[in-house]
């Protein structure tokens, strides 16, 4: 995470921060390669990943939905496209738990929720299809309908979308490279982005936010250099 060294005199550490995606629970062995006194050193260490507990109430479930939905929107606009299906299915799976989490809905609301969940499943399937095909245009065309259905479900279960129902949408810059590291947007953390002065800027990981905000105007200018023309 953070800015890459630019000269041979620059040194990293003593603490190294990084993002890693481990989608499956269980024991994982990771290897870190560093160079000490000109020699490559490979340091192995193990990580035990616990199963993620599912939310037990509508408010917690919908908060997770909104967080994944925001990442999905960023991935649709910035990439990488092959991560679309993972986030779309996460939203779908969380929403499919709602009938169990909120069993006290009256018959009319429950029927509307069932209909919305069917649409969510259909839209998630389309996002999976177009994301895997690297079709950004179709992915971005389907996403607003997916998001609108999530908003409708918020009303049905009595929750409020993250940021409020009247949250102002930020302008998408559409940069392809992180202005801090120079790496492709989302390459280390899919969906990583920040909003500065109403403009959403893509990052390689959210760990670059702190460095960007030290000189945001310079960061924004750097990000604009990689916007597709």
C-alpha positions in Angstrom: 0.0 0.0 0.0 1.1 3.6 -0.6 3.5 5.1 -3.0 6.1 3.0 -4.8 9.8 3.7 -4.2 11.3 5.7 -7.1 15.0 5.5 -6.4 17.4 2.9 -5.2 18.1 4.9 -2.1 14.5 4.7 -0.9 13.8 1.9 1.5 10.5 0.3 2.7 9.5 -0.7 6.1 10.0 -1.4 8.9 6.3 -2.0 8.6 4.7 -3.2 5.4 1.0 -2.8 4.8 -0.9 -4.6 2.1 -4.3 -5.8 1.1 -5.0 -9.4 0.3 -8.3 -11.1 -0.8 -9.0 -14.5 0.7 -12.5 -15.4 -0.3 -12.5 -18.9 1.2 -12.2 -19.7 5.0 -9.5 -22.0 6.2 -5.8 -22.1 6.6 -3.7 -20.2 4.0 0.0 -20.0 3.6 1.4 -16.6 2.3 4.8 -15.8 1.1 6.4 -12.3 1.1 9.5 -11.7 -1.0 11.8 -8.9 0.2 15.4 -8.0 -0.5 17.9 -7.6 2.4 21.5 -6.6 1.7 21.1 -7.5 -2.0 19.7 -11.0 -1.3 16.1 -12.2 -2.0 14.4 -13.5 1.2 11.1 -15.4 1.1 9.2 -15.2 4.4 6.3 -17.7 4.8 3.6 -17.2 7.3 0.1 -18.7 7.9 -3.3 -17.1 8.2 -6.4 -18.7 9.5 -9.5 -17.2 7.9 -12.7 -17.7 9.9 -16.0 -18.1 8.1 -17.9 -14.8 7.8 -21.0 -14.8 9.9 -24.1 -13.7 8.1 -26.0 -10.7 9.4 -28.9 -11.5 11.8 -31.0 -8.3 11.3 -32.2 -6.3 8.3 -30.2 -3.2 9.2 -26.8 -5.0 9.4 -27.6 -7.0 6.2 -28.6 -3.9 4.2 -25.5 -2.1 5.4 -23.3 -4.9 4.0 -25.4 -4.8 0.8 -24.8 -1.1 0.4 -21.0 -1.5 1.0 -20.8 -4.2 -1.6 -23.0 -2.3 -4.0 -20.7 0.8 -3.7 -17.7 -1.4 -4.5 -19.6 -3.0 -7.4 -20.4 0.5 -8.9 -16.7 1.4 -8.6 -15.6 -1.8 -10.3 -18.1 -1.2 -13.1 -16.7 2.2 -13.7 -13.0 1.6 -13.0 -12.4 -2.1 -13.3 -11.2 -4.8 -13.0 -14.3 -6.2 -14.7 -13.6 -9.9 -13.7 -14.5 -8.9 -10.1 -18.1 -7.8 -11.0 -19.6 -11.2 -10.5 -18.1 -11.7 -7.1 -19.6 -8.4 -5.8 -22.9 -8.9 -7.6 -23.4 -12.3 -6.1 -22.5 -11.1 -2.7 -25.2 -8.5 -2.8 -27.6 -11.2 -4.1 -26.8 -13.7 -1.4 -27.1 -11.2 1.4 -30.5 -10.0 0.1 -31.7 -13.6 -0.2 -31.4 -14.0 3.6 -33.9 -11.2 4.2 -37.0 -13.5 4.4 -35.4 -15.4 7.2 -34.1 -12.3 9.0 -37.4 -10.4 8.7 -40.1 -13.1 9.0 -42.7 -10.7 10.4 -43.5 -8.9 7.1 -47.2 -8.9 6.2 -48.3 -10.9 3.2 -48.4 -7.9 0.8 -44.9 -6.7 1.6 -43.6 -10.3 1.6 -45.0 -10.8 -1.9 -43.3 -7.5 -3.1 -40.0 -8.6 -1.5 -40.2 -12.0 -3.2 -40.7 -10.3 -6.6 -37.8 -7.9 -6.0 -35.5 -10.8 -5.0 -36.3 -12.5 -8.2 -35.3 -9.4 -10.1 -32.1 -9.1 -8.1 -31.2 -12.7 -9.0 -31.9 -11.9 -12.7 -29.8 -8.7 -12.6 -27.0 -10.4 -10.8 -26.9 -13.1 -13.5 -26.6 -10.4 -16.2 -23.9 -8.6 -14.3 -22.0 -11.8 -14.0 -22.4 -12.4 -17.7 -21.3 -9.0 -18.9 -18.6 -8.7 -16.3 -17.0 -12.0 -17.3 -17.2 -10.8 -20.9 -15.4 -7.6 -19.9 -18.3 -5.7 -21.3 -18.2 -2.4 -19.3 -20.9 -0.7 -21.4 -23.5 -3.4 -20.7 -22.4 -3.8 -17.1 -22.9 0.0 -16.5 -26.3 -0.2 -18.2 -27.5 -3.0 -15.9 -26.1 -1.6 -12.7 -28.6 1.3 -12.2 -31.5 -1.2 -12.4 -29.8 -3.5 -9.9 -29.2 -0.5 -7.6 -32.8 0.7 -8.0 -34.1 -2.7 -6.9 -31.9 -2.6 -3.8 -33.3 0.8 -3.0 -36.8 -0.6 -3.3 -35.9 -3.4 -0.9 -34.7 -0.8 1.6 -38.2 0.6 1.6 -39.8 -2.8 2.0 -37.8 -3.8 5.0 -37.7 -0.3 6.6 -34.0 0.5 6.3 -32.2 3.6 4.9 -29.6 3.4 2.1 -26.0 4.2 3.2 -25.4 7.9 3.0 -29.2 8.6 3.1 -32.0 8.4 0.6 -31.1 11.8 -0.9 -27.3 11.3 -1.1 -25.7 13.2 -4.0 -23.9 11.1 -6.5 -20.2 11.9 -7.1 -18.9 12.5 -10.6 -17.0 9.5 -11.9 -13.5 10.5 -13.0 -12.8 7.2 -14.8 -9.0 7.1 -14.3 -7.4 3.8 -15.1 -4.3 4.2 -12.9 -4.0 4.9 -9.2 -2.6 8.5 -8.8 -0.5 7.3 -5.8 1.1 4.0 -6.8 0.6 4.2 -10.6 -0.8 0.7 -10.6 -4.1 -0.2 -12.3 -7.2 0.9 -10.4 -8.6 -1.9 -8.2 -5.6 -4.1 -8.8 -5.0 -4.7 -5.1 -8.5 -4.0 -3.8 -11.4 -4.1 -6.2 -13.8 -1.2 -5.7 -11.2 1.1 -4.1 -12.0 4.8 -4.6 -12.4 8.1 -2.8 -14.4 11.2 -3.3 -12.7 14.5 -3.5 -14.6 17.8 -4.2 -17.5 15.8 -5.7 -15.3 13.7 -7.9 -14.8 10.0 -7.4 -11.2 8.9 -8.1 -10.2 5.3 -8.5 -7.3 3.8 -6.4 -5.4 0.6 -6.5 -6.4 0.1 -2.8 -8.0 2.2 -0.1 -4.7 2.3 1.7 -3.7 5.0 -0.8 -6.3 7.4 0.5 -4.1 8.8 3.2 -1.2 9.6 0.8 -3.7 11.1 -1.8 -5.2 13.4 0.8 -1.8 14.9 1.7 -1.9 16.8 -1.6 -5.3 16.1 -3.1 -5.0 18.6 -5.9 -1.8 17.0 -7.2 -3.4 13.6 -6.8 -6.4 14.6 -8.8 -4.2 16.1 -11.6 -2.2 12.8 -11.7 -5.4 10.8 -11.8 -6.7 12.9 -14.7 -3.6 12.0 -16.8 -4.9 8.3 -17.0 -8.5 9.1 -17.9 -9.5 7.4 -21.2 -10.0 9.9 -23.9 
